[in-house]
Amino acid sequence: MSDMRKFAGLAGIATVVVLVVSFLLPGEPLMIDDPDADILAFFVDNRGRILLAQWLTFVSVIPAILFSATSSSDYVLPSGRIPCLQWRR
């Protein structure tokens, strides 16, 4: 297994882990029919966690791009063509 394929695997795993953490970090959201004061208190009390979750979601794009870039060579034919991008007549 080449180093680039290992790197692609680690980047894919990192993407999934960071996204799962960012979705679980803020906690359970309130329901739509909860009082306005409770909803406001939720966002005020969890402001740091919500901002961290949004930052992690943004950062997860970096390993996702690395995963896509390093694993895209697996889909190129020996002729240099990419099968999914060929036009058929």
Secondary structure, DSSP 8 states (H G I E B T S, - for coil): --HHHHHHHHHHHHHHHHHHHHHHTT-----TTS-HHHHHHHHHHTHHHHHHHHHHHHHTHHHHHHHHHHHGGGG--TTS--GGG----
